[in-house]
Amino acid sequence: MLLAGQRLRESSETIAQIAETVGYESEPTFSRAFAREMGVAPGAWRTRNDIRPPPQASGNR
């Protein structure tokens, strides 16, 4: 789950992609296991721990 937490923080991969990367065939099964072990759902983990750079603003200023 540490790898999953790291990928949630640092990548733009979907939760389903991360679930598959760490060996789960089902996103819901991964999400339940992640929440049980980490104490929070994957989406909430990403929101609280996001270190990805903010998206670039588009348009001219």
N, CA, C, O and CB atoms as a CASP TS submission, in Angstrom:
PFRMAT TS
TARGET T0000
AUTHOR 0000-0000-0000
METHOD Language model
MODEL 1
PARENT N/A
ATOM      1  N   MET     1       0.815  -1.195   0.000  1.00  0.00           N
ATOM      2  CA  MET     1       0.000   0.000   0.000  1.00  0.00           C
ATOM      3  C   MET     1       0.859   1.259   0.000  1.00  0.00           C
ATOM      4  O   MET     1       0.403   2.318  -0.430  1.00  0.00           O
ATOM      5  CB  MET     1      -0.927  -0.002   1.196  1.00  0.00           C
ATOM      6  N   LEU     2       2.084   1.154   0.473  1.00  0.00           N
ATOM      7  CA  LEU     2       2.951   2.329   0.454  1.00  0.00           C
ATOM      8  C   LEU     2       3.220   2.782  -0.976  1.00  0.00           C
ATOM      9  O   LEU     2       3.228   3.981  -1.257  1.00  0.00           O
ATOM     10  CB  LEU     2       4.273   2.031   1.170  1.00  0.00           C
ATOM     11  N   LEU     3       3.440   1.824  -1.884  1.00  0.00           N
ATOM     12  CA  LEU     3       3.633   2.171  -3.293  1.00  0.00           C
ATOM     13  C   LEU     3       2.383   2.830  -3.854  1.00  0.00           C
ATOM     14  O   LEU     3       2.475   3.818  -4.581  1.00  0.00           O
ATOM     15  CB  LEU     3       3.992   0.922  -4.117  1.00  0.00           C
ATOM     16  N   ALA     4       1.227   2.297  -3.526  1.00  0.00           N
ATOM     17  CA  ALA     4      -0.029   2.887  -3.997  1.00  0.00           C
ATOM     18  C   ALA     4      -0.174   4.309  -3.471  1.00  0.00           C
ATOM     19  O   ALA     4      -0.558   5.207  -4.220  1.00  0.00           O
ATOM     20  CB  ALA     4      -1.236   2.029  -3.559  1.00  0.00           C
ATOM     21  N   GLY     5       0.123   4.525  -2.207  1.00  0.00           N
ATOM     22  CA  GLY     5       0.050   5.863  -1.633  1.00  0.00           C
ATOM     23  C   GLY     5       0.999   6.827  -2.323  1.00  0.00           C
ATOM     24  O   GLY     5       0.651   7.979  -2.580  1.00  0.00           O
ATOM     25  N   GLN     6       2.192   6.353  -2.618  1.00  0.00           N
ATOM     26  CA  GLN     6       3.167   7.186  -3.318  1.00  0.00           C
ATOM     27  C   GLN     6       2.662   7.548  -4.711  1.00  0.00           C
ATOM     28  O   GLN     6       2.762   8.701  -5.130  1.00  0.00           O
ATOM     29  CB  GLN     6       4.522   6.465  -3.414  1.00  0.00           C
ATOM     30  N   ARG     7       2.123   6.569  -5.422  1.00  0.00           N
ATOM     31  CA  ARG     7       1.623   6.834  -6.780  1.00  0.00           C
ATOM     32  C   ARG     7       0.428   7.777  -6.749  1.00  0.00           C
ATOM     33  O   ARG     7       0.277   8.613  -7.640  1.00  0.00           O
ATOM     34  CB  ARG     7       1.235   5.520  -7.478  1.00  0.00           C
ATOM     35  N   LEU     8      -0.416   7.654  -5.743  1.00  0.00           N
ATOM     36  CA  LEU     8      -1.545   8.580  -5.617  1.00  0.00           C
ATOM     37  C   LEU     8      -1.045  10.008  -5.408  1.00  0.00           C
ATOM     38  O   LEU     8      -1.618  10.950  -5.955  1.00  0.00           O
ATOM     39  CB  LEU     8      -2.465   8.160  -4.449  1.00  0.00           C
ATOM     40  N   ARG     9       0.006  10.173  -4.632  1.00  0.00           N
ATOM     41  CA  ARG     9       0.575  11.499  -4.364  1.00  0.00           C
ATOM     42  C   ARG     9       1.267  12.091  -5.578  1.00  0.00           C
ATOM     43  O   ARG     9       1.125  13.280  -5.865  1.00  0.00           O
ATOM     44  CB  ARG     9       1.556  11.422  -3.217  1.00  0.00           C
ATOM     45  N   GLU    10       2.022  11.255  -6.296  1.00  0.00           N
ATOM     46  CA  GLU    10       2.981  11.770  -7.267  1.00  0.00           C
ATOM     47  C   GLU    10       2.589  11.616  -8.726  1.00  0.00           C
ATOM     48  O   GLU    10       3.250  12.190  -9.591  1.00  0.00           O
ATOM     49  CB  GLU    10       4.264  11.109  -7.061  1.00  0.00           C
ATOM     50  N   SER    11       1.547  10.869  -9.031  1.00  0.00           N
ATOM     51  CA  SER    11       1.208  10.637 -10.436  1.00  0.00           C
ATOM     52  C   SER    11      -0.208  11.099 -10.741  1.00  0.00           C
ATOM     53  O   SER    11      -1.003  11.396  -9.849  1.00  0.00           O
ATOM     54  CB  SER    11       1.361   9.156 -10.785  1.00  0.00           C
ATOM     55  N   SER    12      -0.488  11.148 -12.024  1.00  0.00           N
ATOM     56  CA  SER    12      -1.838  11.489 -12.482  1.00  0.00           C
ATOM     57  C   SER    12      -2.616  10.243 -12.888  1.00  0.00           C
ATOM     58  O   SER    12      -3.691  10.346 -13.478  1.00  0.00           O
ATOM     59  CB  SER    12      -1.770  12.467 -13.657  1.00  0.00           C
ATOM     60  N   GLU    13      -2.077   9.067 -12.573  1.00  0.00           N
ATOM     61  CA  GLU    13      -2.766   7.821 -12.896  1.00  0.00           C
ATOM     62  C   GLU    13      -4.114   7.767 -12.181  1.00  0.00           C
ATOM     63  O   GLU    13      -4.278   8.320 -11.094  1.00  0.00           O
ATOM     64  CB  GLU    13      -1.900   6.602 -12.508  1.00  0.00           C
ATOM     65  N   THR    14      -5.062   7.101 -12.804  1.00  0.00           N
ATOM     66  CA  THR    14      -6.349   6.906 -12.144  1.00  0.00           C
ATOM     67  C   THR    14      -6.183   5.892 -11.012  1.00  0.00           C
ATOM     68  O   THR    14      -5.202   5.150 -10.960  1.00  0.00           O
ATOM     69  CB  THR    14      -7.430   6.431 -13.161  1.00  0.00           C
ATOM     70  N   ILE    15      -7.139   5.880 -10.133  1.00  0.00           N
ATOM     71  CA  ILE    15      -7.124   4.902  -9.041  1.00  0.00           C
ATOM     72  C   ILE    15      -7.172   3.491  -9.614  1.00  0.00           C
ATOM     73  O   ILE    15      -6.517   2.589  -9.091  1.00  0.00           O
ATOM     74  CB  ILE    15      -8.313   5.134  -8.071  1.00  0.00           C
ATOM     75  N   ALA    16      -7.937   3.291 -10.678  1.00  0.00           N
ATOM     76  CA  ALA    16      -8.004   1.970 -11.318  1.00  0.00           C
ATOM     77  C   ALA    16      -6.637   1.554 -11.851  1.00  0.00           C
ATOM     78  O   ALA    16      -6.250   0.394 -11.709  1.00  0.00           O
ATOM     79  CB  ALA    16      -9.037   1.975 -12.462  1.00  0.00           C
ATOM     80  N   GLN    17      -5.902   2.475 -12.460  1.00  0.00           N
ATOM     81  CA  GLN    17      -4.566   2.160 -12.974  1.00  0.00           C
ATOM     82  C   GLN    17      -3.619   1.810 -11.834  1.00  0.00           C
ATOM     83  O   GLN    17      -2.834   0.868 -11.939  1.00  0.00           O
ATOM     84  CB  GLN    17      -4.006   3.343 -13.784  1.00  0.00           C
ATOM     85  N   ILE    18      -3.692   2.555 -10.765  1.00  0.00           N
ATOM     86  CA  ILE    18      -2.832   2.278  -9.610  1.00  0.00           C
ATOM     87  C   ILE    18      -3.197   0.932  -8.995  1.00  0.00           C
ATOM     88  O   ILE    18      -2.316   0.160  -8.617  1.00  0.00           O
ATOM     89  CB  ILE    18      -2.952   3.401  -8.554  1.00  0.00           C
ATOM     90  N   ALA    19      -4.486   0.653  -8.896  1.00  0.00           N
ATOM     91  CA  ALA    19      -4.931  -0.638  -8.363  1.00  0.00           C
ATOM     92  C   ALA    19      -4.325  -1.779  -9.165  1.00  0.00           C
ATOM     93  O   ALA    19      -3.818  -2.745  -8.594  1.00  0.00           O
ATOM     94  CB  ALA    19      -6.469  -0.734  -8.377  1.00  0.00           C
ATOM     95  N   GLU    20      -4.376  -1.671 -10.480  1.00  0.00           N
ATOM     96  CA  GLU    20      -3.822  -2.716 -11.344  1.00  0.00           C
ATOM     97  C   GLU    20      -2.308  -2.817 -11.167  1.00  0.00           C
ATOM     98  O   GLU    20      -1.760  -3.918 -11.114  1.00  0.00           O
ATOM     99  CB  GLU    20      -4.167  -2.435 -12.820  1.00  0.00           C
ATOM    100  N   THR    21      -1.637  -1.681 -11.076  1.00  0.00           N
ATOM    101  CA  THR    21      -0.184  -1.655 -10.916  1.00  0.00           C
ATOM    102  C   THR    21       0.254  -2.394  -9.656  1.00  0.00           C
ATOM    103  O   THR    21       1.275  -3.081  -9.659  1.00  0.00           O
ATOM    104  CB  THR    21       0.316  -0.214 -10.874  1.00  0.00           C
ATOM    105  N   VAL    22      -0.514  -2.255  -8.586  1.00  0.00           N
ATOM    106  CA  VAL    22      -0.124  -2.891  -7.324  1.00  0.00           C
ATOM    107  C   VAL    22      -0.752  -4.270  -7.132  1.00  0.00           C
ATOM    108  O   VAL    22      -0.658  -4.857  -6.054  1.00  0.00           O
ATOM    109  CB  VAL    22      -0.505  -2.001  -6.165  1.00  0.00           C
ATOM    110  N   GLY    23      -1.401  -4.788  -8.193  1.00  0.00           N
ATOM    111  CA  GLY    23      -1.817  -6.181  -8.170  1.00  0.00           C
ATOM    112  C   GLY    23      -3.277  -6.480  -7.924  1.00  0.00           C
ATOM    113  O   GLY    23      -3.637  -7.637  -7.707  1.00  0.00           O
ATOM    114  N   TYR    24      -4.129  -5.469  -7.951  1.00  0.00           N
ATOM    115  CA  TYR    24      -5.563  -5.702  -7.759  1.00  0.00           C
ATOM    116  C   TYR    24      -6.260  -5.759  -9.107  1.00  0.00           C
ATOM    117  O   TYR    24      -5.962  -4.961  -9.996  1.00  0.00           O
ATOM    118  CB  TYR    24      -6.189  -4.600  -6.874  1.00  0.00           C
ATOM    119  N   GLU    25      -7.179  -6.687  -9.264  1.00  0.00           N
ATOM    120  CA  GLU    25      -7.960  -6.799 -10.495  1.00  0.00           C
ATOM    121  C   GLU    25      -9.181  -5.896 -10.463  1.00  0.00           C
ATOM    122  O   GLU    25      -9.772  -5.617 -11.506  1.00  0.00           O
ATOM    123  CB  GLU    25      -8.389  -8.241 -10.722  1.00  0.00           C
ATOM    124  N   SER    26      -9.564  -5.437  -9.282  1.00  0.00           N
ATOM    125  CA  SER    26     -10.787  -4.663  -9.106  1.00  0.00           C
ATOM    126  C   SER    26     -10.485  -3.376  -8.345  1.00  0.00           C
ATOM    127  O   SER    26      -9.876  -3.408  -7.275  1.00  0.00           O
ATOM    128  CB  SER    26     -11.856  -5.492  -8.364  1.00  0.00           C
ATOM    129  N   GLU    27     -10.916  -2.241  -8.903  1.00  0.00           N
ATOM    130  CA  GLU    27     -10.743  -0.965  -8.205  1.00  0.00           C
ATOM    131  C   GLU    27     -11.484  -0.936  -6.870  1.00  0.00           C
ATOM    132  O   GLU    27     -10.917  -0.473  -5.879  1.00  0.00           O
ATOM    133  CB  GLU    27     -11.225   0.180  -9.085  1.00  0.00           C
ATOM    134  N   PRO    28     -12.745  -1.419  -6.803  1.00  0.00           N
ATOM    135  CA  PRO    28     -13.434  -1.407  -5.502  1.00  0.00           C
ATOM    136  C   PRO    28     -12.711  -2.238  -4.433  1.00  0.00           C
ATOM    137  O   PRO    28     -12.650  -1.834  -3.272  1.00  0.00           O
ATOM    138  CB  PRO    28     -14.854  -1.927  -5.670  1.00  0.00           C
ATOM    139  N   THR    29     -12.170  -3.386  -4.819  1.00  0.00           N
ATOM    140  CA  THR    29     -11.436  -4.216  -3.858  1.00  0.00           C
ATOM    141  C   THR    29     -10.187  -3.488  -3.379  1.00  0.00           C
ATOM    142  O   THR    29      -9.885  -3.482  -2.186  1.00  0.00           O
ATOM    143  CB  THR    29     -11.054  -5.576  -4.487  1.00  0.00           C
ATOM    144  N   PHE    30      -9.467  -2.875  -4.307  1.00  0.00           N
ATOM    145  CA  PHE    30      -8.292  -2.081  -3.943  1.00  0.00           C
ATOM    146  C   PHE    30      -8.681  -0.946  -3.003  1.00  0.00           C
ATOM    147  O   PHE    30      -8.019  -0.723  -1.990  1.00  0.00           O
ATOM    148  CB  PHE    30      -7.609  -1.518  -5.201  1.00  0.00           C
ATOM    149  N   SER    31      -9.750  -0.231  -3.335  1.00  0.00           N
ATOM    150  CA  SER    31     -10.172   0.918  -2.528  1.00  0.00           C
ATOM    151  C   SER    31     -10.513   0.507  -1.104  1.00  0.00           C
ATOM    152  O   SER    31     -10.160   1.207  -0.155  1.00  0.00           O
ATOM    153  CB  SER    31     -11.375   1.603  -3.169  1.00  0.00           C
ATOM    154  N   ARG    32     -11.199  -0.625  -0.947  1.00  0.00           N
ATOM    155  CA  ARG    32     -11.532  -1.112   0.398  1.00  0.00           C
ATOM    156  C   ARG    32     -10.268  -1.487   1.166  1.00  0.00           C
ATOM    157  O   ARG    32     -10.121  -1.143   2.339  1.00  0.00           O
ATOM    158  CB  ARG    32     -12.479  -2.326   0.316  1.00  0.00           C
ATOM    159  N   ALA    33      -9.355  -2.195   0.494  1.00  0.00           N
ATOM    160  CA  ALA    33      -8.116  -2.606   1.152  1.00  0.00           C
ATOM    161  C   ALA    33      -7.263  -1.389   1.516  1.00  0.00           C
ATOM    162  O   ALA    33      -6.676  -1.339   2.596  1.00  0.00           O
ATOM    163  CB  ALA    33      -7.320  -3.562   0.246  1.00  0.00           C
ATOM    164  N   PHE    34      -7.198  -0.419   0.618  1.00  0.00           N
ATOM    165  CA  PHE    34      -6.431   0.797   0.883  1.00  0.00           C
ATOM    166  C   PHE    34      -7.003   1.528   2.090  1.00  0.00           C
ATOM    167  O   PHE    34      -6.261   1.922   2.990  1.00  0.00           O
ATOM    168  CB  PHE    34      -6.429   1.722  -0.352  1.00  0.00           C
ATOM    169  N   ALA    35      -8.315   1.708   2.111  1.00  0.00           N
ATOM    170  CA  ALA    35      -8.970   2.413   3.222  1.00  0.00           C
ATOM    171  C   ALA    35      -8.769   1.669   4.538  1.00  0.00           C
ATOM    172  O   ALA    35      -8.549   2.290   5.578  1.00  0.00           O
ATOM    173  CB  ALA    35     -10.475   2.584   2.940  1.00  0.00           C
ATOM    174  N   ARG    36      -8.843   0.345   4.495  1.00  0.00           N
ATOM    175  CA  ARG    36      -8.660  -0.451   5.713  1.00  0.00           C
ATOM    176  C   ARG    36      -7.237  -0.268   6.251  1.00  0.00           C
ATOM    177  O   ARG    36      -7.044  -0.116   7.457  1.00  0.00           O
ATOM    178  CB  ARG    36      -8.946  -1.954   5.434  1.00  0.00           C
ATOM    179  N   GLU    37      -6.247  -0.281   5.360  1.00  0.00           N
ATOM    180  CA  GLU    37      -4.852  -0.206   5.799  1.00  0.00           C
ATOM    181  C   GLU    37      -4.388   1.225   6.084  1.00  0.00           C
ATOM    182  O   GLU    37      -3.630   1.454   7.027  1.00  0.00           O
ATOM    183  CB  GLU    37      -3.958  -0.824   4.751  1.00  0.00           C
ATOM    184  N   MET    38      -4.831   2.172   5.285  1.00  0.00           N
ATOM    185  CA  MET    38      -4.330   3.546   5.394  1.00  0.00           C
ATOM    186  C   MET    38      -5.261   4.465   6.182  1.00  0.00           C
ATOM    187  O   MET    38      -4.875   5.576   6.546  1.00  0.00           O
ATOM    188  CB  MET    38      -4.113   4.119   4.016  1.00  0.00           C
ATOM    189  N   GLY    39      -6.486   4.005   6.446  1.00  0.00           N
ATOM    190  CA  GLY    39      -7.416   4.789   7.249  1.00  0.00           C
ATOM    191  C   GLY    39      -8.221   5.822   6.485  1.00  0.00           C
ATOM    192  O   GLY    39      -8.982   6.583   7.082  1.00  0.00           O
ATOM    193  N   VAL    40      -8.060   5.855   5.169  1.00  0.00           N
ATOM    194  CA  VAL    40      -8.781   6.818   4.339  1.00  0.00           C
ATOM    195  C   VAL    40      -8.857   6.253   2.918  1.00  0.00           C
ATOM    196  O   VAL    40      -7.973   5.511   2.491  1.00  0.00           O
ATOM    197  CB  VAL    40      -8.078   8.229   4.356  1.00  0.00           C
ATOM    198  N   ALA    41      -9.907   6.605   2.200  1.00  0.00           N
ATOM    199  CA  ALA    41     -10.082   6.131   0.825  1.00  0.00           C
ATOM    200  C   ALA    41      -8.991   6.698  -0.086  1.00  0.00           C
ATOM    201  O   ALA    41      -8.434   7.755   0.211  1.00  0.00           O
ATOM    202  CB  ALA    41     -11.479   6.522   0.294  1.00  0.00           C
ATOM    203  N   PRO    42      -8.679   6.016  -1.188  1.00  0.00           N
ATOM    204  CA  PRO    42      -7.620   6.488  -2.079  1.00  0.00           C
ATOM    205  C   PRO    42      -7.820   7.915  -2.594  1.00  0.00           C
ATOM    206  O   PRO    42      -6.862   8.685  -2.657  1.00  0.00           O
ATOM    207  CB  PRO    42      -7.509   5.564  -3.242  1.00  0.00           C
ATOM    208  N   GLY    43      -9.035   8.272  -2.957  1.00  0.00           N
ATOM    209  CA  GLY    43      -9.288   9.626  -3.452  1.00  0.00           C
ATOM    210  C   GLY    43      -9.025  10.679  -2.394  1.00  0.00           C
ATOM    211  O   GLY    43      -8.468  11.737  -2.689  1.00  0.00           O
ATOM    212  N   ALA    44      -9.422  10.396  -1.166  1.00  0.00           N
ATOM    213  CA  ALA    44      -9.168  11.325  -0.064  1.00  0.00           C
ATOM    214  C   ALA    44      -7.670  11.411   0.225  1.00  0.00           C
ATOM    215  O   ALA    44      -7.151  12.490   0.510  1.00  0.00           O
ATOM    216  CB  ALA    44      -9.934  10.887   1.204  1.00  0.00           C
ATOM    217  N   TRP    45      -6.980  10.278   0.150  1.00  0.00           N
ATOM    218  CA  TRP    45      -5.526  10.258   0.348  1.00  0.00           C
ATOM    219  C   TRP    45      -4.854  11.171  -0.673  1.00  0.00           C
ATOM    220  O   TRP    45      -3.980  11.969  -0.333  1.00  0.00           O
ATOM    221  CB  TRP    45      -4.969   8.810   0.231  1.00  0.00           C
ATOM    222  N   ARG    46      -5.278  11.040  -1.933  1.00  0.00           N
ATOM    223  CA  ARG    46      -4.690  11.860  -2.997  1.00  0.00           C
ATOM    224  C   ARG    46      -4.934  13.343  -2.720  1.00  0.00           C
ATOM    225  O   ARG    46      -4.021  14.157  -2.860  1.00  0.00           O
ATOM    226  CB  ARG    46      -5.277  11.468  -4.375  1.00  0.00           C
ATOM    227  N   THR    47      -6.146  13.693  -2.332  1.00  0.00           N
ATOM    228  CA  THR    47      -6.481  15.094  -2.071  1.00  0.00           C
ATOM    229  C   THR    47      -5.647  15.655  -0.925  1.00  0.00           C
ATOM    230  O   THR    47      -5.161  16.783  -1.009  1.00  0.00           O
ATOM    231  CB  THR    47      -7.972  15.236  -1.752  1.00  0.00           C
ATOM    232  N   ARG    48      -5.478  14.890   0.129  1.00  0.00           N
ATOM    233  CA  ARG    48      -4.751  15.361   1.317  1.00  0.00           C
ATOM    234  C   ARG    48      -3.241  15.389   1.128  1.00  0.00           C
ATOM    235  O   ARG    48      -2.548  16.179   1.769  1.00  0.00           O
ATOM    236  CB  ARG    48      -5.083  14.489   2.497  1.00  0.00           C
ATOM    237  N   ASN    49      -2.728  14.530   0.252  1.00  0.00           N
ATOM    238  CA  ASN    49      -1.277  14.350   0.140  1.00  0.00           C
ATOM    239  C   ASN    49      -0.714  14.711  -1.226  1.00  0.00           C
ATOM    240  O   ASN    49       0.431  14.371  -1.523  1.00  0.00           O
ATOM    241  CB  ASN    49      -0.923  12.935   0.451  1.00  0.00           C
ATOM    242  N   ASP    50      -1.478  15.380  -2.050  1.00  0.00           N
ATOM    243  CA  ASP    50      -1.070  15.663  -3.429  1.00  0.00           C
ATOM    244  C   ASP    50       0.153  16.574  -3.469  1.00  0.00           C
ATOM    245  O   ASP    50       0.122  17.691  -2.952  1.00  0.00           O
ATOM    246  CB  ASP    50      -2.225  16.303  -4.205  1.00  0.00           C
ATOM    247  N   ILE    51       1.243  16.085  -4.095  1.00  0.00           N
ATOM    248  CA  ILE    51       2.430  16.911  -4.272  1.00  0.00           C
ATOM    249  C   ILE    51       2.725  17.137  -5.749  1.00  0.00           C
ATOM    250  O   ILE    51       3.785  17.655  -6.101  1.00  0.00           O
ATOM    251  CB  ILE    51       3.632  16.268  -3.588  1.00  0.00           C
ATOM    252  N   ARG    52       1.800  16.752  -6.604  1.00  0.00           N
ATOM    253  CA  ARG    52       1.986  16.993  -8.035  1.00  0.00           C
ATOM    254  C   ARG    52       1.959  18.501  -8.283  1.00  0.00           C
ATOM    255  O   ARG    52       1.257  19.233  -7.586  1.00  0.00           O
ATOM    256  CB  ARG    52       0.883  16.265  -8.881  1.00  0.00           C
ATOM    257  N   PRO    53       2.727  18.965  -9.279  1.00  0.00           N
ATOM    258  CA  PRO    53       2.674  20.398  -9.583  1.00  0.00           C
ATOM    259  C   PRO    53       1.289  20.782 -10.088  1.00  0.00           C
ATOM    260  O   PRO    53       0.629  19.982 -10.752  1.00  0.00           O
ATOM    261  CB  PRO    53       3.747  20.774 -10.628  1.00  0.00           C
ATOM    262  N   PRO    54       0.843  21.998  -9.779  1.00  0.00           N
ATOM    263  CA  PRO    54      -0.482  22.406 -10.257  1.00  0.00           C
ATOM    264  C   PRO    54      -0.503  22.482 -11.775  1.00  0.00           C
ATOM    265  O   PRO    54       0.528  22.744 -12.395  1.00  0.00           O
ATOM    266  CB  PRO    54      -0.882  23.763  -9.653  1.00  0.00           C
ATOM    267  N   PRO    55      -1.665  22.257 -12.380  1.00  0.00           N
ATOM    268  CA  PRO    55      -1.742  22.333 -13.843  1.00  0.00           C
ATOM    269  C   PRO    55      -1.427  23.746 -14.313  1.00  0.00           C
ATOM    270  O   PRO    55      -1.716  24.726 -13.627  1.00  0.00           O
ATOM    271  CB  PRO    55      -3.140  21.901 -14.342  1.00  0.00           C
ATOM    272  N   GLN    56      -0.831  23.830 -15.491  1.00  0.00           N
ATOM    273  CA  GLN    56      -0.515  25.126 -16.091  1.00  0.00           C
ATOM    274  C   GLN    56      -1.799  25.830 -16.488  1.00  0.00           C
ATOM    275  O   GLN    56      -2.707  25.205 -17.034  1.00  0.00           O
ATOM    276  CB  GLN    56       0.411  24.960 -17.316  1.00  0.00           C
ATOM    277  N   ALA    57      -1.882  27.114 -16.220  1.00  0.00           N
ATOM    278  CA  ALA    57      -3.039  27.900 -16.650  1.00  0.00           C
ATOM    279  C   ALA    57      -2.937  28.117 -18.150  1.00  0.00           C
ATOM    280  O   ALA    57      -1.850  28.361 -18.674  1.00  0.00           O
ATOM    281  CB  ALA    57      -3.119  29.267 -15.889  1.00  0.00           C
ATOM    282  N   SER    58      -4.054  28.028 -18.835  1.00  0.00           N
ATOM    283  CA  SER    58      -4.045  28.247 -20.275  1.00  0.00           C
ATOM    284  C   SER    58      -4.504  29.660 -20.584  1.00  0.00           C
ATOM    285  O   SER    58      -5.159  30.306 -19.766  1.00  0.00           O
ATOM    286  CB  SER    58      -4.937  27.220 -20.991  1.00  0.00           C
ATOM    287  N   GLY    59      -4.159  30.127 -21.755  1.00  0.00           N
ATOM    288  CA  GLY    59      -4.570  31.462 -22.172  1.00  0.00           C
ATOM    289  C   GLY    59      -3.472  32.478 -21.963  1.00  0.00           C
ATOM    290  O   GLY    59      -2.511  32.240 -21.233  1.00  0.00           O
ATOM    291  N   ASN    60      -3.627  33.602 -22.610  1.00  0.00           N
ATOM    292  CA  ASN    60      -2.641  34.684 -22.507  1.00  0.00           C
ATOM    293  C   ASN    60      -3.055  35.672 -21.433  1.00  0.00           C
ATOM    294  O   ASN    60      -4.241  35.935 -21.237  1.00  0.00           O
ATOM    295  CB  ASN    60      -2.476  35.406 -23.858  1.00  0.00           C
ATOM    296  N   ARG    61      -2.083  36.205 -20.753  1.00  0.00           N
ATOM    297  CA  ARG    61      -2.372  37.195 -19.712  1.00  0.00           C
ATOM    298  C   ARG    61      -1.557  38.422 -19.940  1.00  0.00           C
ATOM    299  O   ARG    61      -1.652  39.379 -19.171  1.00  0.00           O
ATOM    300  CB  ARG    61      -2.099  36.638 -18.320  1.00  0.00           C
TER
END
